[in-house]
Amino acid sequence: MKIEEGRKERMKPQMKGICIKAYTIKSNKPNSALRKIIDISINNKIIKAFIPGYLSKKTIIKNTIVLIIKKKLKDCTGVKYRIIKIY
């Protein structure tokens, strides 16, 4: 039985990927902040992930390995993942 591509992704609680680029974006209207975002490569897909405050002091450069979970950032469009560990 073939499992759909979207269902496979939902079944994984945590995923490991490689950082491609780190940058900041502005949040949407009622909030005003610069959110730290990185682009991650997982299975030849590029995903945007948010760096929470307790991990933002660590240096993230190209080819850094990170562990992410699927948790949406509500005030930034297109950001659906959150970093939980930096290797």
Sequence and secondary structure as in RCSB ss.txt:
>XXXX:A:sequence
MKIEEGRKERMKPQMKGICIKAYTIKSNKPNSALRKIIDISINNKIIKAFIPGYLSKKTIIKNTIVLIIKKKLKD
CTGVKYRIIKIY
>XXXX:A:secstr
    HHHHHHH S EEEEEEEEEEEE  TT   EEEEEEEEETTEEEEEE  TTTTTS   TT EEEEEE   TT
STT  EEEEEE 
